[in-house]
Amino acid sequence: MKTPASCTVLIGAADLLPALKERTSESGELLTFTDVEALHALEVITKRRPNVVALERLFAITPRGAALINRIKADPTLEQSEIRVISHDSDRMRISLRQPRQGGPAAVAAPATQSLDQRGTRRAPRFKVAGTFGALLDGNPATIIDLSTIGAQVVSSAVLKPNQVVRMALSDEKNQARFNAAVAWASFEIPPNSGPRYRAGIKFVDADEEVVGGFCQRHKMS
């Protein structure tokens, strides 16, 4: 099998790329991507396995930048790729160190462990559910990860942002529920084996707790 040629991948805002190029002195091929091309950059990174992945500082601290860093860290084929956070107007550089893998790639997938209680506000029992019932957010399909009578953790390909007000619907063969809800928190993810998605904590506004409780009991994982 042919070893990929040495290269560096550089990602940043389009207007900052010229200055960033001047501060990137690595040997070999330099591949540049704007911050809106992050998914394309990830495809190239996975294929080419670059020596260095350099991210502009302001992009690195965005949800998409953080998700990209976590995705690279979680890929065992990219163990030799060094992640650098650089600035267009400074020579200062921060190297993102990899965490020890004790359970494979999942060991670094910290965003996936967030729960509705991340601020200590849970006021009702929460149940992991089997995902065997339908859920919609503003008409877009969503997967329920866990559920209580006052909130849920969901995963959706549709954009979800904190404080966003949504119309939520739950349905199964026994019942259906429609109510207003709000996004309490949200994070952007790029899982290894699927497309980009949003994980979010949803706070119910006017849901019928008895009806939602029925969904909890019927679909909770044993």
N, C-alpha and C positions, 0 to 999 in steps of 0.2 A: 504494500500500500504506500502510495507516494505521500510524503510529509508535506503539509501545506507550507508555502513559502512564507518567510517572516514578514509580518505586517503589523501596523498599528491602526486602530480604529479611533477616530476622533469625532465626538458628538457635541454640538453646541448650537446656539442661535445663529442663524444665517449671517447676521451682521457682525458676529464675533469670530467667525471661523478664520478670516484672514490673519487676525492677531494671534489666534490660538495655534495656527499652523507655524507661525514664527517661533513659538515657544515649545514646539514639539520637535525634539532633536533626535528621535529614535531612527536607527538605520532601517532600511527596507522600505516596502511600499506603505504609503500613508493613504488610508481610506477615510474620507470625511462624509459626515451626515449631519443634516440640520436636526434640531430638537424635535421637529414634527415628523421626522423619518425614523423614529426610534425603533419601530417594529421591523422596518427594513434593515436597520443596523443590526438588530438582534439576529435576523436570518443570516446575515453575512458573518457575524461573530461566531454563530454556531457552526457554520460551514468552514470558515477560514481559521478559526482558533488563533486569534492574534496574540502576539507577545504582550501587547499593552492595549487596554481599552481606556481612553482618556475622555472624561466627561467635564464639560464646563461647569464651574461651581454652582451657578444659579440653576442650571438644568438638573444637576445632581440632587438638589434638595427638593425638587418638585415630586409629586406622587409618581409621575411616569419615570423620572430619573431614579427614584428609590426602588421602584418595581423592577427596572432594568438591572440595577445593581444586584438585587436579591435573586433575580432569575439567573444571572451569570454565576453568582456564588453557589447556586443550587445545582448547577450542571457539572457533573464529575468530569466531563470531557474538556472543561474549561479551567481545570485546576491550575494550569500553567499560565493562564492569562492574568496579568497584573492589572488591577483597576486603579486608575489615578484620577483624582479630582483636581483640576487646574483652573487658573483664572486667566482671563485675557489681558489683565493689566498688572499682573504680579508674577514673580517667579516662584512664589510659594506653591507647594504641592502637597496634597494629602494622599497617601496610599491606603486603599481600603483593604484591611487584612481579612483573610477568610477565617471563619469560625471553624473549630475542629468538628469534623463529621463523626457523630457518634451513632447516627441512625440513617445515614444516607442523605440525599438531598433535602429531605423533609426537615432535617435538623436546623436548617437556616431559614425555613419558610415562616418566620415569625408573624407576618401579617395575617396568615391564615388562622392563627389561634385567637384573634380578637373576639371578644364577646360583647353582648349588649351591656354587660356590667363593667366595662372597662373604666368607668368613672364611679363605680360603687353605688349605682343608683337602682339596682334591681329590686323591685318590690313584689314580685310574684315568682313562683317556681318556674324554672325554665326546663324544657325537655328537648333533647336531641330527637329529631324526627327522621323518618325513613324516606322522606321525599316522594311519597306515593300519592300526593294530592296536588292539585293545580294551584298556582299562585301567579298573580299578575300585579305589576306596579305600573300604573298609568297605561294599562293595556299591553305592557311588555312582559314576556315570560320571566319568571324568577324562580330560583331554587331556594327553598327554606332549609336552613341548616339547623336552627333551633327555634323554639317557639314557646311563648308564654301568653297569658291572657292580655298582656299589655304591650308586648313587643316581640320582635323576631330578629334573627340574623339571617341575611339573605345574600345570594350571589346572583348577579345579573350582568348580561353583556351591555345593557343600556347604561348610560351615564347616570350616576347617583352622586349628589353633592350634599354636604352637611347643611341642615336647615331647609332642604328642599321639601316641599309639601307634595305628597303623592296620593293617588286614589288606589287603594289596595283591594284585591279580591282573592278569596280562598274558596276552593270548591272540591268536593269529593262526592261519592255516590250517596252520602247521607244528608249533606247540607251544603249551603254556600253562605258566604259572608262578604259584604262590601262595606268599606268604611274608609275614612280619611286617616292619613298617617303622615309622619314627618321623619326625615333622615336625621338620626342623631349623630352618626359618624360614618365615614366612608373611606375606603382605601382602594387604590388601583393595583391590580395584580397582572402578571404575565406568567401563568403556569407553564411548566415544561411541555405538557401534552395537549394544550388547548389554546384557544385564542384569548386575547386580553379580556379582563372582566373587572367588575367592581364588587367589592364585598362591603356590606353596610349593616349598621344597626338601625332598625326601624322602630319608632315609637308610635303606638296606636293612639289615635285621638278620640274617636267615638265608636270603637268596636264594641259589640255585644260580648262581654266577657264570658257569659255562659255558652254562647255559640262557639267562640274561639276555644274555650276550654274543652269543648267536645272534640275539636280537631286535635288538641294536645293529647287527649286520652286515646283517640283512635289511631294516631300515627306515631306516638312516642316509641322510641327504640327500647327494647327490653334489655 
